[in-house]
Amino acid sequence: MLVRVRDRLFGEKINETARLSNVSIRFARPTELERLTIEEKPDLIILDLEEEPEEYLKLIRRFKTSKLDSTPRIVGYLSHVNVALREQALQAGCDVVLPRSTFSRDLSQILKTNSR
């Protein structure tokens, strides 16, 4: 699982939840996402959609329009008031777009459901 967040404290929450859930995650640098290829795809990508919206929308489209049998599940989160970005992410192919509070509340289940 690959995670990209801008808020370090929230990143620590994700890391701790993953540890307690016995799920392995890796935090990505922005440049890693740009170089991520279809062949090197993780099972799950978690994105703070407000960090770099245009880049992340391109990344989502690239994975979701690939011809592979299996694409990574992409879960994005954002502020509940950012309705336009939510719609853009869903149209790009993001599997789930949640308000930050819901993502935080359901994080353990999201990680467990997507771990292989």
Backbone as a chain_set.jsonl record, in Angstrom:
{"seq": "MLVRVRDRLFGEKINETARLSNVSIRFARPTELERLTIEEKPDLIILDLEEEPEEYLKLIRRFKTSKLDSTPRIVGYLSHVNVALREQALQAGCDVVLPRSTFSRDLSQILKTNSR", "coords": {"N": [[0.833, -1.168, 0.0], [0.472, 2.182, -0.776], [0.972, 5.42, 0.391], [0.23, 8.845, 0.304], [0.452, 11.792, 1.881], [0.016, 15.17, 3.022], [-0.017, 16.287, 5.529], [1.856, 15.861, 8.278], [1.225, 15.012, 10.899], [-1.223, 13.761, 10.521], [-0.342, 11.795, 8.853], [1.145, 10.308, 10.673], [-0.94, 9.288, 12.199], [-2.133, 7.599, 10.314], [-0.022, 5.825, 9.908], [0.257, 4.692, 12.487], [-2.263, 3.493, 12.79], [-2.119, 1.614, 10.738], [-0.005, 0.052, 11.708], [-1.156, -0.983, 14.088], [-3.165, -2.431, 12.923], [-1.79, -4.366, 11.714], [-0.869, -4.059, 9.087], [1.039, -3.476, 6.248], [2.411, -0.489, 5.099], [3.593, 2.077, 2.872], [5.044, 5.221, 2.768], [4.985, 7.643, 0.275], [7.119, 9.775, -1.597], [6.504, 12.881, -3.332], [7.749, 12.802, -5.886], [8.0, 10.095, -6.337], [5.429, 9.256, -6.941], [5.044, 10.383, -9.436], [6.757, 8.835, -10.958], [5.748, 6.345, -10.674], [4.836, 3.361, -12.091], [2.634, 1.46, -14.179], [3.317, -1.24, -14.061], [4.566, -1.437, -11.602], [2.642, -1.24, -9.709], [0.988, -0.604, -6.612], [-1.233, -2.354, -4.3], [-3.084, -0.698, -3.106], [-3.629, 2.77, -3.158], [-3.416, 5.618, -1.28], [-4.497, 8.887, -1.142], [-4.068, 12.297, -0.289], [-6.099, 14.327, -1.58], [-6.126, 17.078, -1.828], [-3.561, 17.948, -1.757], [-1.955, 17.93, -4.182], [-3.849, 18.431, -6.474], [-4.21, 18.397, -9.388], [-2.058, 16.835, -10.321], [-2.575, 14.43, -9.008], [-5.05, 13.745, -10.044], [-4.299, 13.202, -12.671], [-2.659, 10.968, -12.197], [-4.542, 9.148, -11.172], [-6.213, 8.839, -13.425], [-4.351, 7.719, -15.214], [-3.817, 5.174, -14.085], [-6.411, 4.075, -13.997], [-7.233, 3.974, -16.631], [-5.628, 2.135, -17.749], [-4.85, -0.92, -19.464], [-4.722, -3.171, -17.95], [-5.573, -6.198, -16.149], [-5.968, -5.868, -13.469], [-6.124, -3.066, -11.427], [-4.711, -0.684, -9.132], [-6.515, -0.082, -6.116], [-7.823, 3.027, -5.439], [-7.976, 5.37, -2.967], [-9.13, 8.395, -1.967], [-8.957, 11.345, 0.049], [-10.401, 14.361, 1.381], [-11.269, 17.773, 2.238], [-14.545, 18.207, 3.486], [-15.956, 20.24, 2.293], [-15.016, 20.562, -0.244], [-16.413, 19.991, -2.793], [-16.321, 20.118, -5.603], [-13.754, 19.132, -6.306], [-14.022, 16.567, -5.31], [-15.933, 15.471, -7.075], [-14.465, 15.64, -9.477], [-12.381, 13.847, -8.92], [-13.772, 11.427, -8.652], [-14.816, 11.207, -11.251], [-12.421, 10.918, -12.616], [-11.764, 8.393, -11.887], [-11.195, 7.581, -9.321], [-11.6, 5.285, -6.755], [-12.808, 5.534, -4.232], [-13.85, 8.41, -2.568], [-13.523, 10.294, 0.193], [-14.709, 12.406, 2.868], [-12.356, 13.951, 5.018], [-12.818, 13.45, 7.77], [-14.467, 11.165, 7.778], [-12.803, 9.373, 6.451], [-10.737, 9.219, 8.334], [-12.133, 8.108, 10.512], [-12.866, 5.601, 9.453], [-10.494, 4.417, 8.777], [-9.002, 2.137, 9.725], [-10.593, -0.017, 8.859], [-10.549, 0.456, 6.097], [-7.835, -0.014, 5.513], [-7.55, -2.719, 6.324], [-9.393, -4.017, 4.654], [-8.24, -3.698, 2.175], [-5.792, -4.941, 2.283], [-3.473, -7.397, 1.23]], "CA": [[0.0, 0.0, 0.0], [1.232, 3.41, -0.923], [0.258, 6.535, 0.995], [0.799, 10.186, 0.108], [-0.266, 12.797, 2.664], [0.793, 16.384, 3.25], [-0.048, 16.593, 6.955], [2.68, 14.859, 8.959], [0.514, 14.452, 12.044], [-2.212, 12.828, 9.989], [0.463, 10.67, 8.377], [1.462, 9.491, 11.846], [-2.172, 8.567, 12.541], [-2.261, 6.521, 9.341], [1.049, 4.871, 10.199], [-0.074, 3.985, 13.724], [-3.423, 2.637, 12.513], [-1.614, 0.491, 9.941], [0.767, -0.803, 12.607], [-2.104, -1.682, 14.964], [-3.955, -3.337, 12.079], [-0.838, -5.321, 11.144], [-0.885, -3.837, 7.649], [2.253, -2.805, 5.795], [2.217, 0.647, 4.19], [4.807, 2.84, 2.543], [4.77, 6.613, 2.432], [5.65, 8.013, -0.975], [7.474, 11.175, -1.874], [5.783, 13.32, -4.543], [8.418, 12.368, -7.114], [7.739, 8.672, -6.529], [4.13, 9.108, -7.596], [5.224, 10.723, -10.85], [7.475, 7.748, -11.623], [5.045, 5.09, -10.464], [4.405, 2.796, -13.368], [1.569, 0.467, -14.111], [3.899, -2.524, -13.686], [4.997, -1.389, -10.207], [1.491, -0.73, -8.98], [0.629, -1.171, -5.308], [-2.625, -2.8, -4.192], [-3.897, 0.432, -2.671], [-2.994, 4.082, -3.092], [-4.188, 6.579, -0.49], [-4.053, 10.228, -1.52], [-4.654, 13.542, 0.195], [-6.392, 14.912, -2.89], [-5.926, 18.527, -1.831], [-2.133, 18.256, -1.789], [-1.603, 18.272, -5.558], [-5.026, 17.89, -7.164], [-4.036, 18.13, -10.825], [-1.145, 15.693, -10.484], [-3.23, 13.223, -8.533], [-6.091, 13.393, -11.019], [-3.583, 12.558, -13.788], [-2.235, 9.653, -11.719], [-5.737, 8.304, -11.112], [-6.609, 8.525, -14.814], [-3.349, 6.826, -15.807], [-4.048, 3.816, -13.612], [-7.754, 3.575, -14.274], [-7.418, 3.763, -18.065], [-4.687, 1.118, -18.219], [-5.481, -2.12, -20.012], [-4.405, -4.298, -17.087], [-6.696, -6.886, -15.515], [-6.113, -5.38, -12.102], [-5.525, -1.764, -11.151], [-4.762, -0.459, -7.681], [-7.665, 0.616, -5.552], [-7.38, 4.373, -5.065], [-8.826, 6.023, -1.982], [-8.74, 9.774, -1.745], [-9.712, 12.071, 1.055], [-10.324, 15.814, 1.24], [-12.183, 18.535, 3.072], [-15.931, 17.932, 3.103], [-16.513, 21.357, 1.516], [-14.408, 20.575, -1.572], [-17.319, 19.17, -3.597], [-15.877, 20.085, -7.007], [-12.617, 18.204, -6.413], [-14.572, 15.224, -5.087], [-16.539, 15.043, -8.333], [-13.391, 15.446, -10.456], [-11.659, 12.619, -8.578], [-14.632, 10.298, -9.001], [-14.851, 11.128, -12.715], [-11.116, 10.434, -13.062], [-11.694, 6.964, -11.62], [-10.885, 7.289, -7.921], [-12.572, 4.304, -6.29], [-13.515, 6.071, -3.075], [-13.444, 9.755, -2.146], [-14.164, 10.503, 1.485], [-14.31, 13.55, 3.681], [-11.24, 13.593, 5.903], [-13.329, 12.907, 9.037], [-14.938, 9.799, 7.513], [-11.599, 8.59, 6.165], [-10.069, 9.007, 9.611], [-12.957, 7.2, 11.306], [-12.92, 4.276, 8.83], [-9.154, 4.076, 8.285], [-8.627, 0.76, 10.041], [-11.339, -0.898, 7.963], [-10.031, 0.68, 4.739], [-6.543, -0.704, 5.418], [-7.751, -4.167, 6.428], [-10.129, -4.474, 3.48], [-7.398, -3.635, 0.989], [-4.504, -5.62, 2.442], [-3.419, -8.744, 0.609]], "C": [[0.881, 1.235, 0.0], [0.386, 4.568, -0.429], [0.995, 7.831, 0.688], [-0.101, 11.184, 0.833], [0.628, 14.019, 2.865], [0.927, 16.715, 4.721], [0.707, 15.504, 7.717], [1.971, 14.22, 10.147], [-0.543, 13.449, 11.596], [-1.499, 11.591, 9.434], [0.838, 9.734, 9.519], [0.243, 8.678, 12.291], [-2.362, 7.38, 11.596], [-1.238, 5.42, 9.63], [0.719, 4.041, 11.438], [-1.267, 3.048, 13.526], [-2.999, 1.417, 11.702], [-0.84, -0.483, 10.827], [-0.159, -1.626, 13.495], [-2.961, -2.688, 14.198], [-3.099, -4.41, 11.433], [-0.849, -5.283, 9.616], [0.371, -3.046, 7.28], [1.9, -1.689, 4.808], [3.567, 1.296, 3.923], [4.375, 4.252, 2.168], [5.612, 7.003, 1.224], [6.002, 9.484, -0.986], [6.732, 11.581, -3.143], [6.429, 12.82, -5.832], [8.206, 10.883, -7.38], [6.421, 8.452, -7.258], [4.235, 9.405, -9.077], [5.851, 9.572, -11.61], [6.792, 6.397, -11.483], [4.514, 4.576, -11.792], [3.307, 1.767, -13.14], [2.12, -0.877, -13.623], [4.278, -2.576, -12.214], [3.848, -1.007, -9.282], [1.321, -1.39, -7.606], [-0.828, -1.635, -5.33], [-3.565, -1.637, -3.91], [-3.047, 1.692, -2.685], [-3.938, 4.989, -2.316], [-3.621, 7.953, -0.759], [-4.81, 11.307, -0.764], [-4.896, 14.362, -1.064], [-6.142, 16.419, -2.954], [-4.447, 18.911, -1.89], [-1.702, 18.733, -3.181], [-2.712, 17.757, -6.468], [-4.8, 17.535, -8.631], [-3.142, 16.918, -11.064], [-1.823, 14.388, -10.081], [-4.356, 12.797, -9.47], [-5.465, 12.714, -12.234], [-3.169, 11.135, -13.412], [-3.421, 8.686, -11.694], [-6.158, 7.885, -12.519], [-5.643, 7.521, -15.448], [-3.573, 5.385, -15.363], [-5.386, 3.27, -14.066], [-8.031, 3.387, -15.757], [-6.428, 2.746, -18.627], [-5.453, -0.117, -18.656], [-5.228, -3.359, -19.149], [-5.667, -4.914, -16.493], [-6.997, -6.298, -14.14], [-5.421, -4.025, -11.954], [-5.588, -1.525, -9.649], [-6.063, 0.223, -7.286], [-7.139, 1.97, -5.085], [-8.427, 4.998, -4.159], [-8.275, 7.424, -1.763], [-9.561, 10.381, -0.627], [-9.456, 13.551, 0.887], [-11.265, 16.475, 2.229], [-13.609, 18.31, 2.582], [-16.544, 19.048, 2.263], [-15.987, 21.382, 0.079], [-15.172, 19.644, -2.524], [-16.838, 19.039, -5.048], [-14.723, 19.098, -7.191], [-13.083, 16.766, -6.198], [-15.147, 14.682, -6.392], [-15.476, 14.777, -9.405], [-12.649, 14.137, -10.195], [-12.487, 11.384, -8.935], [-14.712, 10.12, -10.514], [-13.535, 10.601, -13.271], [-10.959, 8.94, -12.816], [-11.311, 6.595, -10.202], [-11.982, 6.378, -7.379], [-13.435, 4.838, -5.154], [-12.954, 7.451, -2.779], [-14.244, 10.078, -0.896], [-13.794, 11.844, 2.096], [-13.241, 13.082, 4.671], [-11.735, 12.942, 7.202], [-13.803, 11.469, 8.864], [-13.758, 8.875, 7.233], [-10.895, 8.24, 7.468], [-10.822, 7.98, 10.457], [-12.879, 5.759, 10.779], [-11.557, 3.742, 8.402], [-8.773, 2.624, 8.542], [-9.318, -0.225, 9.097], [-10.854, -0.764, 6.517], [-8.729, -0.09, 4.546], [-6.724, -2.216, 5.425], [-8.433, -4.721, 5.175], [-9.231, -4.568, 2.256], [-6.049, -4.313, 1.149], [-4.583, -6.999, 1.827], [-2.413, -9.58, 1.322]], "O": [[1.897, 1.305, 0.692], [-0.785, 4.685, -0.789], [2.219, 7.909, 0.797], [-1.254, 11.395, 0.456], [1.853, 13.905, 2.877], [1.894, 17.363, 5.121], [0.251, 14.363, 7.793], [2.103, 13.018, 10.375], [-0.73, 12.41, 12.228], [-2.007, 10.475, 9.541], [0.849, 8.514, 9.353], [0.374, 7.526, 12.707], [-2.713, 6.285, 12.034], [-1.562, 4.233, 9.597], [0.887, 2.821, 11.433], [-1.272, 1.931, 14.044], [-3.47, 0.308, 11.955], [-1.001, -1.698, 10.71], [0.031, -2.834, 13.639], [-3.425, -3.677, 14.765], [-3.602, -5.26, 10.698], [-0.838, -6.316, 8.947], [0.711, -2.062, 7.937], [1.194, -1.908, 3.824], [4.54, 1.087, 4.648], [3.466, 4.449, 1.361], [6.809, 6.719, 1.17], [5.275, 10.323, -0.454], [6.367, 10.722, -3.946], [5.724, 12.453, -6.772], [8.23, 10.456, -8.534], [6.314, 7.56, -8.099], [3.584, 8.748, -9.89], [5.524, 9.346, -12.775], [7.209, 5.418, -12.101], [3.822, 5.291, -12.518], [3.103, 1.283, -12.027], [1.458, -1.574, -12.855], [4.311, -3.659, -11.63], [4.078, -0.501, -8.184], [1.495, -2.601, -7.47], [-1.565, -1.34, -6.271], [-4.69, -1.593, -4.407], [-1.887, 1.677, -2.272], [-5.115, 5.113, -2.655], [-2.417, 8.175, -0.627], [-6.031, 11.244, -0.617], [-3.982, 15.022, -1.558], [-5.966, 16.967, -4.042], [-4.123, 20.087, -2.057], [-1.146, 19.823, -3.322], [-2.532, 16.754, -7.158], [-5.182, 16.446, -9.057], [-3.44, 16.076, -11.912], [-1.657, 13.363, -10.743], [-4.581, 11.602, -9.663], [-6.028, 11.761, -12.771], [-3.311, 10.209, -14.21], [-3.31, 7.545, -12.144], [-6.427, 6.71, -12.768], [-6.065, 6.589, -16.133], [-3.523, 4.471, -16.186], [-5.477, 2.113, -14.479], [-8.986, 2.697, -16.112], [-6.389, 2.518, -19.836], [-6.595, -0.32, -18.244], [-5.498, -4.479, -19.584], [-6.693, -4.249, -16.352], [-8.151, -6.244, -13.714], [-4.256, -3.875, -12.323], [-6.432, -2.105, -8.966], [-6.628, 1.008, -8.049], [-6.113, 2.038, -4.407], [-9.594, 5.137, -4.524], [-7.108, 7.606, -1.418], [-10.703, 9.991, -0.385], [-8.438, 13.961, 0.329], [-11.976, 15.797, 2.97], [-13.843, 18.233, 1.376], [-17.549, 18.827, 1.589], [-16.481, 22.163, -0.735], [-14.636, 18.64, -2.993], [-16.94, 17.967, -5.645], [-14.726, 18.313, -8.14], [-12.578, 15.849, -6.846], [-14.866, 13.543, -6.765], [-15.576, 13.804, -10.152], [-12.327, 13.404, -11.129], [-11.953, 10.408, -9.461], [-14.677, 8.992, -11.005], [-13.528, 9.91, -14.29], [-10.129, 8.287, -13.449], [-11.119, 5.417, -9.902], [-13.167, 6.675, -7.533], [-14.645, 4.617, -5.124], [-11.739, 7.643, -2.743], [-15.474, 10.13, -0.919], [-12.699, 12.358, 1.869], [-13.248, 11.928, 5.1], [-11.129, 11.983, 7.68], [-13.556, 10.635, 9.736], [-13.714, 7.742, 7.713], [-10.503, 7.092, 7.678], [-10.213, 7.088, 11.047], [-12.831, 4.812, 11.563], [-11.482, 2.714, 7.729], [-8.267, 1.954, 7.642], [-8.689, -1.158, 8.598], [-10.76, -1.759, 5.798], [-8.544, -0.747, 3.522], [-6.114, -2.917, 4.618], [-8.067, -5.795, 4.697], [-9.44, -5.423, 1.396], [-5.233, -4.266, 0.229], [-5.609, -7.677, 1.891], [-2.21, -10.741, 0.965]]}, "num_chains": 1, "name": "protein.A"}
